[in-house]
Amino acid sequence: MKTAIKWERDLSSYFLVSFITVIGSNLVSNVPFVMMMLPIAKMDGELWLLLATASTFAGNLTLIGSVANLIVAGVAERYGINLSFFEYLKVGVPLTFITVAIGTLMLYYF
């Protein structure tokens, strides 16, 4: 017996999807996670936008979350600036959750 998932358009559901997307995108990488979420995202156009927003910002969470982060760290090292994984987390974690929260709120209210 198949159980249908019902998408509730309330703020807590938006934040839950965003949070799951940030965590999932960092556990298995953005592209595979988004591919896994396609069946769920097809339920509603808002989910596509939420998934796109949260998975994009999720790349900022860790140093290895995005190739761009690694490039910047490599260039910084040439200038004598050592950017460790944990040093990056000090900025990456708050930055990611603030931008995801703002994006989620904007998608919900606008």
Secondary structure, DSSP 8 states (H G I E B T S, - for coil): ---------SHHHHHHHHHHHHHHHHHH-HHHHHHHHHHHHTT-HHHHHHHHHHHHHHTTSSGGG-HHHHHHHHHHHHTT----HHHHHHHHHHHHHHHHHHHHHHHHH-
